[in-house]
Amino acid sequence: MSNYVKLGEIQVENELYEFINIEALPGSLVDQDSFWVGFEKIITDLTPKNKELLAKRNELQTKINRWHLENKQFNFTKYKVFLEEIGYLQPEPEDFHITTEGADVEIAVKAGPQLVVPVDNARYAINAANARWGSLYDAQYGTDVISEEGGAQAIGGYNPVRGEKVIVFAKNFLDETVPLQVGSHKKAVNYMVDQGNLVITLQNGDKTRLKNEGKFAGYQGESYQPSTILIKNNDNYFEIQIDRNHPIGKTDTAGVKDILLESALTSIMDCEDSVAAVDAEDKVKVYRNWLGLNKGDLSATFTKGNKTLTRKLNSDRSYRSPNGSEFSLSGRALMLVRNVGHLMTNNAVLDGKGNEVHEGIIDAVVTSLCAKHSIIGNTPFENSTTGSIYIVKPKMHGPEEAAFANELFNRTEDLLGLAKNTLKIGVMDEERRTSLNLKACIREVKERVVFINTGFLDRTGDEMHTSMEAGAMIRKNEMKSTLWLQSYEKSNVNNGLATGFQNQAQIGKGMWAMPDLMKGMLEQKIGHLQAGANTAWVPSPTSATLHALHYHQVSVKEVQNSLLENITDLRDDILQIPIAEKTNWSQEEIQAELDNNAQGILGYVVRWVEQGIGCSKVPDINNVALMEDRATLRISSQHVANWLHHGICTKEQVVETMERMAKVVDIQNAGDPAYRPMAPDFQQSVAYQAACDLVFKGYEQPNGYTEPILHSRRLEAKAKFSVKS
């Protein structure tokens, strides 16, 4: 049973109330009584507006469903006119540029990886913050980037054969990124600083310098015997680390022991898709970790092997410039926090009628309060050097909802005594109505926007749900080659560049979802830079280090400059619906699609609902570990719901598939002592029932979102298992 404290017209669950009063408010320069009065006022004023926006979503979806039912012979021109008439597709605004001020260099100037992590896990959150710098040697040695051919297996202790492959890769990177005037880094025997210049001695005794001497940025140690050489390339840094007594360094002719790359420039501490937070207890865990990150005192103790380790935030890194003056670089990624969207409510706070308050309103106020500690100096580790707080806002539908977020941020700034536009916004371009009206969405937040980002999974889930009545959708793996999706990805960059994002804000791309397949990532993810994005999501610190290599290979600014010359309107292409022209798939093809979707749904849901794990590596049907969150679930559940709705499969077939795949998932999780098998008693498995709900009730879910069912079933599981314990 929850205990609530009544504050005016609202009620706040006691655990959240005490967290705010005892941990978050002290030192924030915000008066306790004024905070609660102001918080109540925001809830009272903005809740009706939030509800109106959600009602409009439902109204538009109903009209679109009806249009498709009444227009079985699809006519694109009529369809587009219809969308304009109902206000779904809005006129393009006149040209403008964003006017955001105070964005940190990690967002406005530099281009690099962006790490996304569930903030409810303190260890992961600290690792993500510390992922600003990463070992290239470790990232290669421990992944499939380095092949095991020729006796280079990554087993047992250190394998010198594998290590040599790593070193060759690293020296090739140096030759490509900072080539020498004469010779190769492979032939270097000494690095030293002489009168502000980096001098390299080769094996034949010749001395040489960098071809571009301006890339030498600094050093550590003595000039005649530096321990670190700092290089700057494409606005990003890396270190050549030298230690002739190190096990690796003593085998290298120049004593090089490692290359340390500036990796995750920014990290998103996620309160949303990768987190299972359904009540006050969960939300306080999220907020407490975010507060600890901003105050700099968050730590995590864990056991690894026979050792007990404690993780804390890294300090800054100090150097001498080529002329000998001292300077430092941040040791941590610039942190953003992703709030939840406008849809969900949470019982952590109740309004005057006893109804749950919209979670997005709660998040905006509480995460901003926590982050204020960093910008007013209540921390040894400054996050933003410009005094900004960065909030990523997901799952907004169109410019009206962006305007609502802007109003919410304005009100939050007033409540917390923050200067106007201290709160910066990242707009996730992951809903169809936002994609089609992205320029208008950006205009609504033009004074505070710092980020737009595409998301294939959520965007495809919304595409399928919006056009549910248009027909049966193509197979899921075919979506990435569709015209609408390719145009959506291009349009995101076009709109960002057209509205002045270059040197002002981030244009981002989506997640690499296979954290164990780094060779594939290294081959493919460079495409995000070549498309004009100056950041892209990665699932781990290791992947951030490897993806950072791409930003030394490609100058995103140069790519963007070329794209600025040819910005086109792609909205007609984005409106192409991915329905199958022919649905005469074989029974084997249909069953394979169902198996794949069902296994993915069950593998993710069982951990979310029964263990409260919002993001994890989930084995797919081929036992390939995929980093999955609610966006993955949305696309899979909506795809099955669509095929079921259009008779491609039957309910009986889906039930049989779900039961069979539940047994597969049980086997895949057999080694987890906390796991509760779904089979054979499917009726008693809360997770299995949740997975079935997502499919069989998928048509009626608001915009195809999974949150309402997941939250309900997670609360059920928490109650059920707490009683048993």
C-alpha positions in Angstrom: 0.0 0.0 0.0 1.3 3.4 -0.9 1.3 6.3 1.6 0.6 9.7 0.3 1.3 13.2 1.6 -1.4 15.7 0.7 -0.1 19.0 -0.5 -2.8 21.4 -1.6 -4.8 19.6 -4.3 -2.1 17.0 -5.1 -1.0 13.9 -3.3 2.7 12.8 -3.4 3.7 9.3 -2.5 5.8 9.4 0.7 9.0 7.9 -0.8 9.1 10.5 -3.5 8.1 13.3 -1.1 11.0 12.4 1.3 13.5 12.0 -1.6 12.7 15.5 -2.9 12.7 17.1 0.6 15.7 15.4 2.1 17.9 14.8 -0.9 17.0 16.9 -3.9 15.9 20.2 -2.5 18.6 20.9 0.1 21.4 23.1 -1.5 19.3 23.7 -4.6 18.4 27.3 -3.6 14.7 26.4 -4.0 12.5 26.9 -1.0 10.6 23.7 0.0 7.2 25.2 0.5 7.5 27.3 -2.7 8.5 24.2 -4.6 5.4 22.2 -3.7 3.1 25.1 -4.3 4.6 25.7 -7.7 4.7 22.0 -8.6 1.0 21.7 -7.8 0.3 24.7 -9.9 2.2 23.2 -12.9 0.2 20.0 -12.6 -3.1 21.8 -12.2 -2.5 24.1 -15.2 -0.8 21.7 -17.6 -2.7 18.4 -17.0 -5.8 19.5 -19.1 -3.5 20.5 -22.0 -1.7 17.2 -21.8 -5.0 15.3 -22.0 -6.2 17.4 -24.9 -3.1 16.5 -26.9 -3.6 12.8 -26.2 -7.2 13.1 -27.2 -6.1 14.7 -30.5 -3.8 11.7 -31.2 -6.8 9.4 -30.8 -9.1 11.6 -32.9 -6.6 11.7 -35.8 -6.0 8.0 -35.6 -9.8 7.3 -35.8 -10.1 9.6 -38.8 -7.2 7.9 -40.6 -8.6 4.4 -39.9 -12.0 5.5 -41.3 -10.4 7.0 -44.4 -8.6 3.8 -45.2 -11.7 1.7 -44.7 -13.6 4.0 -47.0 -10.9 4.3 -49.6 -9.8 0.7 -50.4 -8.5 1.9 -53.8 -5.7 4.0 -52.5 -5.1 7.3 -54.2 -2.0 9.2 -52.9 -3.2 12.7 -53.9 -6.5 12.2 -52.1 -4.7 10.7 -49.1 -2.4 13.7 -48.8 -5.2 16.2 -49.2 -7.1 14.4 -46.5 -4.1 14.5 -44.1 -3.8 18.2 -44.7 -7.6 18.8 -44.1 -7.5 17.0 -40.7 -4.3 18.9 -39.6 -2.2 15.8 -39.5 0.1 17.1 -42.3 0.7 20.8 -41.7 2.0 23.5 -44.0 5.8 23.9 -44.0 6.8 27.0 -42.0 8.8 29.8 -43.6 12.6 29.4 -43.3 14.1 30.2 -40.0 17.3 29.3 -37.9 17.4 28.1 -34.4 18.6 30.6 -31.8 19.8 28.3 -29.1 22.5 29.8 -26.9 24.8 28.1 -24.4 25.1 24.7 -25.9 28.4 23.0 -24.9 31.1 22.2 -27.4 30.3 18.5 -27.2 26.9 19.3 -28.8 27.5 22.5 -30.8 31.0 21.9 -32.2 32.3 18.4 -31.9 31.0 15.3 -33.6 31.1 11.9 -31.9 29.4 8.9 -30.4 26.4 9.1 -28.0 26.0 6.4 -25.4 22.5 5.6 -24.1 22.1 3.9 -20.8 19.4 3.1 -18.2 19.9 5.5 -15.4 18.3 3.2 -12.8 21.4 1.1 -12.9 24.1 3.0 -11.1 27.0 1.0 -12.4 25.9 1.4 -16.0 25.3 5.1 -15.5 28.7 5.7 -14.1 30.3 3.6 -16.8 28.5 5.7 -19.4 29.6 9.0 -17.8 33.2 7.7 -17.7 33.0 6.5 -21.3 34.4 9.8 -22.5 37.7 8.1 -22.9 38.3 4.5 -24.0 41.2 2.2 -24.7 41.5 1.3 -28.4 43.7 -1.7 -27.6 41.1 -3.1 -25.2 38.2 -2.4 -27.5 39.8 -4.3 -30.3 41.4 -7.1 -28.3 38.1 -8.0 -26.6 35.8 -7.9 -29.7 35.4 -9.5 -33.1 37.0 -6.5 -34.8 40.2 -8.6 -34.5 39.9 -12.0 -36.2 40.9 -15.2 -34.5 42.7 -16.5 -37.6 46.3 -17.6 -37.4 46.2 -18.4 -33.7 44.8 -15.1 -32.5 42.1 -16.5 -30.3 40.8 -14.3 -27.4 40.9 -17.1 -24.8 42.8 -17.6 -21.5 45.4 -15.0 -20.6 47.0 -12.5 -22.9 47.6 -13.8 -26.4 50.6 -12.0 -28.0 49.5 -13.1 -31.5 46.2 -11.4 -31.0 47.9 -8.5 -29.3 50.2 -8.0 -32.4 47.1 -7.7 -34.6 45.7 -5.0 -32.3 49.0 -3.1 -32.5 49.1 -3.3 -36.3 45.5 -2.0 -36.4 46.4 0.9 -34.1 49.6 1.9 -35.9 47.6 1.9 -39.2 45.1 4.2 -37.5 48.0 6.6 -36.6 49.4 6.5 -40.1 45.9 7.3 -41.6 45.0 10.0 -39.0 48.3 11.7 -38.3 50.7 10.6 -40.9 54.4 11.6 -40.6 56.3 13.8 -43.0 58.6 10.9 -43.6 58.1 7.2 -42.7 55.5 5.5 -40.6 54.5 5.3 -37.0 55.3 1.6 -37.3 58.9 2.5 -37.5 58.9 5.0 -34.7 61.3 4.4 -31.8 60.8 7.6 -29.8 58.4 10.5 -29.4 59.5 13.7 -27.8 58.6 17.4 -27.6 61.2 19.8 -28.8 60.5 23.6 -28.6 56.8 23.0 -28.9 57.1 20.5 -31.8 56.4 16.8 -31.7 59.5 15.1 -33.0 59.5 11.4 -33.9 62.7 9.3 -34.2 62.5 6.4 -36.7 64.4 3.1 -36.6 67.0 4.4 -39.1 67.8 7.3 -36.9 66.0 9.9 -38.9 63.9 12.5 -37.2 60.5 13.5 -38.6 57.4 15.4 -37.6 53.6 15.1 -38.3 52.5 16.1 -41.8 50.0 18.4 -40.1 51.9 19.7 -37.1 48.8 21.6 -35.9 47.3 18.2 -34.8 49.8 18.0 -32.0 47.7 19.4 -29.1 49.7 18.6 -25.9 51.4 16.1 -23.7 51.9 14.6 -20.3 55.2 14.0 -18.6 58.5 15.6 -19.5 59.0 17.1 -22.9 62.0 15.0 -23.5 60.3 11.8 -22.3 56.5 12.3 -22.5 54.1 9.7 -21.1 51.3 10.9 -23.3 51.1 12.6 -26.7 47.7 14.4 -27.2 46.5 14.6 -30.8 43.5 16.7 -32.0 41.8 15.6 -35.3 38.4 16.7 -36.6 37.9 18.5 -33.2 38.3 15.2 -31.4 41.2 14.1 -29.2 43.2 10.9 -28.7 46.3 10.0 -26.7 49.3 8.0 -27.7 50.3 6.6 -24.3 54.0 5.7 -23.7 55.4 3.4 -21.0 58.4 1.3 -21.7 57.9 -0.6 -18.5 54.3 -1.7 -19.3 53.8 -5.3 -20.5 52.7 -4.0 -23.9 54.8 -0.9 -24.0 58.1 -2.8 -23.5 57.3 -4.9 -26.6 56.8 -1.8 -28.7 59.8 -0.1 -30.4 58.5 3.4 -29.3 57.2 2.2 -25.9 53.6 2.8 -26.9 51.3 0.9 -24.6 47.9 2.1 -25.8 45.9 4.6 -27.8 43.2 6.3 -25.6 40.4 7.7 -27.7 38.0 10.4 -26.8 34.9 8.2 -27.2 31.4 9.0 -25.9 31.3 12.8 -26.1 27.7 12.7 -24.8 25.7 10.1 -22.8 22.0 10.0 -22.4 20.9 8.9 -19.0 17.6 7.3 -19.8 14.5 7.4 -17.7 12.4 6.1 -20.5 12.6 3.2 -23.0 15.4 1.4 -21.4 14.0 1.7 -17.8 11.1 -0.2 -16.1 9.8 2.4 -13.7 6.2 2.0 -12.9 5.7 3.5 -9.4 7.2 5.9 -6.8 9.7 3.2 -5.7 11.1 2.9 -9.2 11.0 6.6 -10.0 13.0 7.4 -6.8 15.7 5.0 -7.8 15.9 6.7 -11.2 16.0 10.2 -9.7 18.5 9.3 -7.0 21.0 8.0 -9.5 20.5 11.1 -11.7 21.0 13.3 -8.6 24.1 11.4 -7.7 25.6 11.9 -11.2 24.9 15.7 -10.9 26.3 16.0 -7.4 29.2 13.9 -8.4 28.9 11.5 -5.4 27.2 8.5 -7.1 29.2 5.3 -6.7 28.6 1.6 -7.4 30.3 -1.4 -5.6 30.2 -4.8 -7.3 32.1 -8.1 -7.3 34.1 -9.1 -10.4 35.7 -12.5 -10.0 37.3 -12.5 -6.5 37.6 -8.7 -6.3 35.2 -6.1 -4.9 35.3 -3.0 -7.1 33.9 0.5 -6.6 33.1 2.7 -9.6 33.1 6.5 -9.3 33.1 9.4 -11.7 36.4 10.1 -13.5 38.3 13.3 -12.9 39.4 15.6 -15.7 42.6 14.9 -17.7 45.5 17.4 -17.4 48.0 18.3 -20.1 50.7 20.8 -21.1 50.1 22.5 -24.4 52.9 22.5 -27.0 54.1 25.8 -25.6 54.1 24.5 -22.0 51.0 26.0 -20.5 48.7 23.8 -18.5 45.1 22.9 -19.6 42.6 20.1 -19.0 39.9 18.1 -20.9 36.8 16.6 -19.4 37.1 13.1 -18.1 33.4 12.5 -18.5 30.8 12.5 -21.2 28.5 15.5 -21.3 25.3 14.1 -19.7 21.8 14.4 -21.1 18.7 13.0 -19.4 15.8 11.4 -21.4 12.5 12.1 -19.8 9.4 10.0 -20.6 6.9 11.2 -23.3 3.5 12.8 -22.9 1.4 9.6 -22.7 2.0 7.8 -19.5 0.9 8.6 -15.9 2.4 7.4 -12.7 1.0 6.8 -9.3 3.9 8.6 -7.6 1.8 11.8 -7.7 -2.0 12.1 -7.8 -4.0 15.1 -8.8 -6.9 16.7 -7.0 -9.3 14.1 -8.2 -7.1 11.2 -7.2 -5.9 10.5 -10.8 -2.3 9.6 -11.6 -0.3 12.6 -12.9 1.3 12.6 -16.3 4.8 11.2 -15.8 6.4 13.6 -18.3 5.4 16.5 -16.1 6.9 14.8 -13.0 10.1 14.0 -14.9 10.6 17.5 -16.2 10.4 19.0 -12.7 12.3 16.4 -10.7 15.1 15.7 -13.2 15.7 19.5 -13.6 15.8 20.0 -9.9 18.4 17.2 -9.6 20.5 18.7 -12.5 20.4 22.2 -11.0 23.0 21.0 -8.4 25.6 20.6 -11.2 25.1 24.1 -12.7 25.2 25.9 -9.3 28.4 24.2 -8.2 27.2 21.6 -5.8 29.6 19.0 -7.4 33.3 18.5 -7.9 32.5 17.4 -11.5 31.0 20.1 -13.7 28.7 18.6 -16.4 27.9 21.6 -18.5 30.5 24.4 -18.8 27.8 26.7 -20.1 25.3 26.1 -17.3 22.8 24.2 -19.4 20.6 21.2 -18.5 19.9 18.8 -21.4 16.6 17.0 -21.6 15.8 14.6 -24.4 12.0 14.5 -25.1 10.8 11.3 -26.8 7.6 10.3 -28.6 6.1 13.7 -29.3 3.5 13.9 -32.1 3.7 17.1 -34.1 4.4 20.7 -33.4 1.6 21.2 -30.8 3.2 18.6 -28.6 6.6 20.2 -29.0 5.1 23.6 -28.0 3.6 21.9 -24.9 7.0 20.6 -24.0 8.4 24.1 -24.4 5.7 25.5 -22.1 6.5 22.8 -19.5 10.1 23.7 -19.6 9.4 27.4 -19.2 7.2 26.6 -16.2 9.9 24.4 -14.7 12.6 27.0 -15.1 10.4 29.6 -13.3 9.7 27.1 -10.5 13.4 26.3 -10.0 14.8 29.8 -10.4 16.6 28.9 -13.6 17.3 31.4 -16.4 15.2 31.2 -19.5 16.3 28.4 -21.8 18.6 26.8 -19.3 16.7 23.7 -20.1 17.7 22.5 -23.5 15.6 20.1 -25.4 16.4 17.1 -27.6 13.5 16.2 -30.0 13.3 12.6 -30.8 12.0 12.3 -34.4 10.5 8.9 -34.0 6.7 9.5 -34.6 5.2 9.8 -38.1 3.4 13.1 -37.4 6.7 14.6 -36.1 8.7 13.4 -39.1 6.2 14.9 -41.5 6.2 18.2 -39.6 9.7 18.2 -38.2 10.5 21.8 -39.3 7.4 23.1 -37.6 8.3 21.0 -34.5 11.8 22.6 -34.4 10.3 26.0 -34.8 8.3 25.6 -31.6 11.5 24.9 -29.6 13.9 27.0 -31.6 15.4 28.9 -28.7 16.3 25.8 -26.7 16.7 22.9 -29.2 20.0 21.1 -29.2 19.2 17.7 -30.7 17.1 15.8 -33.2 17.5 12.1 -33.6 15.9 9.4 -35.8 14.7 6.1 -34.3 14.0 3.3 -36.8 12.2 1.0 -34.3 9.7 3.5 -32.8 9.2 5.2 -36.1 8.4 2.0 -37.8 6.0 1.0 -35.0 4.2 4.2 -35.4 4.2 3.9 -39.2 2.5 0.5 -39.0 -0.1 1.6 -36.3 -1.0 4.8 -38.1 -1.6 2.9 -41.4 -3.1 -0.2 -39.7 -6.2 -0.2 -41.9 -4.3 0.5 -45.1 -3.3 -3.2 -45.5 -0.9 -5.9 -44.5 2.6 -4.6 -43.9 5.7 -6.0 -45.6 8.0 -8.3 -43.7 9.9 -6.6 -40.9 13.4 -7.0 -42.3 12.2 -5.4 -45.6 11.4 -2.1 -43.8 15.0 -0.7 -43.9 15.0 -0.7 -47.7 11.7 1.1 -48.1 11.4 4.5 -49.7 9.6 6.0 -46.7 12.3 5.0 -44.3 15.3 6.1 -46.4 13.5 9.4 -47.0 12.8 9.8 -43.3 16.4 9.4 -42.5 17.5 12.0 -45.1 14.7 14.4 -44.2 15.8 14.5 -40.6 19.3 15.7 -41.6 17.8 18.1 -44.2 15.6 19.7 -41.6 18.4 20.0 -39.1 20.7 21.7 -41.6 18.0 23.9 -43.1 17.1 25.3 -39.6 20.7 26.1 -38.7 21.8 23.0 -36.6 25.4 23.1 -38.0 27.7 24.4 -35.2 24.6 24.8 -33.0 23.1 21.4 -32.3 23.2 17.7 -32.8 21.7 15.8 -35.7 21.6 12.2 -34.5 21.1 8.7 -35.8 19.9 5.5 -34.1 21.3 2.6 -32.1 23.6 -0.2 -33.2 21.7 -3.0 -31.5 24.2 -5.9 -31.7 26.8 -5.1 -29.0 28.7 -8.3 -29.6 29.1 -7.7 -33.4 31.6 -4.9 -33.4 33.2 -5.8 -36.7 29.9 -5.2 -38.4 29.4 -1.9 -36.6 32.9 -0.7 -37.6 32.0 -1.6 -41.2 28.5 -0.1 -41.3 28.1 2.7 -38.8 30.3 5.1 -40.7 27.3 5.5 -42.9 25.7 7.7 -40.2 28.5 10.3 -40.6 28.4 10.0 -44.4 24.6 10.9 -44.1 25.5 14.1 -42.3 24.8 13.1 -38.7 27.2 14.5 -36.1 26.3 11.9 -33.5 24.9 8.4 -33.4 23.8 6.0 -30.7 26.0 3.2 -29.3 25.1 0.5 -26.7 28.3 0.3 -24.6 31.6 2.1 -23.8 33.5 -0.3 -26.0 31.3 0.4 -29.0 31.7 4.1 -28.3 35.5 3.8 -28.6 35.2 1.8 -31.8 32.6 4.2 -33.3 34.9 7.1 -32.4 37.3 5.9 -35.1 34.7 6.9 -37.7 34.8 10.6 -36.6 38.6 10.6 -37.3 38.0 9.2 -40.8 35.1 11.5 -41.8 34.8 15.2 -41.3 31.0 15.6 -40.6 31.3 19.4 -41.2 32.5 18.8 -44.7 29.7 16.3 -45.4 27.1 18.8 -44.0 28.6 21.6 -46.1 27.9 19.5 -49.3 24.4 18.5 -48.1 23.5 22.2 -47.5 23.7 22.7 -51.3 20.9 20.3 -52.0 18.1 20.3 -49.4 14.8 19.0 -50.7 11.3 18.3 -49.4 10.9 14.6 -49.0 7.5 14.5 -47.3 5.7 12.9 -50.3 8.2 10.0 -50.1 7.8 9.7 -46.3 4.1 9.3 -46.9 4.6 6.1 -48.9 2.9 3.4 -46.8 4.9 0.1 -46.5 2.0 -2.2 -47.3 2.7 -5.4 -49.2 1.6 -5.4 -52.9 1.2 -9.1 -52.7 0.5 -11.1 -49.6 0.9 -14.6 -51.1 3.7 -15.5 -48.7 4.2 -19.2 -48.2 3.1 -20.7 -44.9 6.8 -21.3 -44.1 7.6 -17.6 -44.6 4.6 -16.5 -42.5 5.6 -18.9 -39.7 9.2 -17.7 -39.8 8.1 -14.1 -39.4 5.8 -15.0 -36.6 8.5 -17.1 -34.8 11.0 -14.2 -35.1 8.5 -11.6 -33.7 7.1 -13.8 -31.0 10.5 -14.9 -29.7 11.7 -11.3 -29.6 8.5 -10.1 -27.8 8.7 -12.8 -25.2 12.4 -12.6 -24.6 12.2 -8.9 -23.8 8.8 -8.8 -22.0 9.7 -11.6 -19.5 12.6 -9.6 -18.1 10.7 -6.3 -18.2 7.6 -7.5 -16.4 9.0 -10.0 -13.9 12.5 -8.6 -13.2 12.1 -4.9 -13.9 14.9 -4.9 -16.5 14.1 -2.2 -19.1 17.1 -2.9 -21.4 19.3 -5.8 -21.8 21.0 -8.1 -24.3 18.3 -10.4 -25.3 19.1 -13.5 -27.5 17.1 -13.5 -30.7 15.8 -16.6 -32.4 19.3 -17.4 -33.7 20.8 -16.7 -30.3 22.4 -13.5 -31.4 22.4 -11.0 -28.5 20.4 -7.9 -29.4 20.3 -4.8 -27.2 16.5 -4.4 -26.9 14.2 -1.8 -25.3 10.5 -0.9 -25.6 11.0 0.5 -29.2 12.0 -3.1 -30.3 8.9 -4.4 -28.7 6.7 -1.8 -30.3 7.7 -2.7 -33.9 7.4 -6.5 -33.3 4.0 -6.4 -31.5 2.5 -4.0 -34.1 3.7 -6.2 -36.9 2.0 -9.3 -35.6 -1.1 -7.3 -34.7 -1.2 -6.0 -38.3 -0.9 -9.4 -39.9 -3.5 -10.8 -37.5 -5.9 -7.9 -38.4 -5.5 -8.5 -42.1 -5.9 -12.3 -41.9 -2.3 -13.2 -42.8 -2.3 -15.4 -39.8 -4.9 -16.6 -37.3 -5.2 -16.1 -33.6 -4.8 -19.9 -33.1 -1.6 -19.8 -35.1 -0.3 -16.9 -33.1 -1.1 -18.6 -29.8 0.6 -21.7 -30.9 3.6 -19.7 -31.9 3.7 -17.8 -28.6 3.5 -20.9 -26.5 6.3 -22.6 -28.6 8.5 -19.6 -28.5 7.9 -19.2 -24.7 9.6 -22.6 -24.2 12.5 -21.4 -26.4 12.9 -18.3 -24.3 12.7 -20.4 -21.1 15.6 -22.5 -22.3 17.6 -19.4 -23.3 17.2 -18.0 -19.7 17.8 -21.3 -17.9 21.0 -20.1 -16.4 19.4 -17.1 -14.7 18.4 -18.0 -11.1 16.0 -15.0 -10.9 14.1 -16.2 -14.0 10.6 -17.5 -13.8 9.7 -19.9 -16.6 6.6 -19.1 -18.7 5.8 -22.7 -19.7 4.0 -24.8 -19.0 1.5 -22.8 -16.9 1.0 -20.0 -19.4 -2.1 -18.7 -17.6 -0.2 -18.0 -14.4 2.7 -16.3 -16.1 2.3 -12.6 -15.9 5.0 -12.1 -18.5 3.4 -14.4 -21.0 0.0 -12.8 -20.6 1.6 -9.4 -21.1 3.2 -10.6 -24.3 -0.1 -11.9 -25.6 -1.8 -8.6 -24.6 0.7 -6.7 -26.7 -0.2 -8.6 -29.8 -3.9 -9.3 -29.3 -4.7 -5.9 -28.0 -2.1 -4.2 -30.2 -4.7 -2.6 -32.5 -6.4 -0.7 -29.7 -3.2 0.5 -28.0 -2.7 4.3 -28.3 -0.4 4.8 -31.3 0.8 1.2 -30.8 2.7 2.0 -27.6 3.6 -0.9 -25.3 3.8 1.2 -22.1 0.2 0.9 -20.9 0.3 -2.9 -20.9 3.8 -3.2 -19.6 3.2 -0.9 -16.7 -0.1 -2.6 -15.8 1.5 -6.1 -15.9 4.7 -5.0 -14.1 2.6 -3.6 -11.2 0.7 -6.9 -11.2 3.9 -8.8 -11.0 5.4 -6.7 -8.3 2.3 -7.2 -6.2 2.1 -10.9 -6.9 5.7 -11.7 -6.1 6.0 -9.4 -3.1 3.1 -11.3 -1.5 4.8 -14.6 -2.1 8.0 -13.4 -0.6 
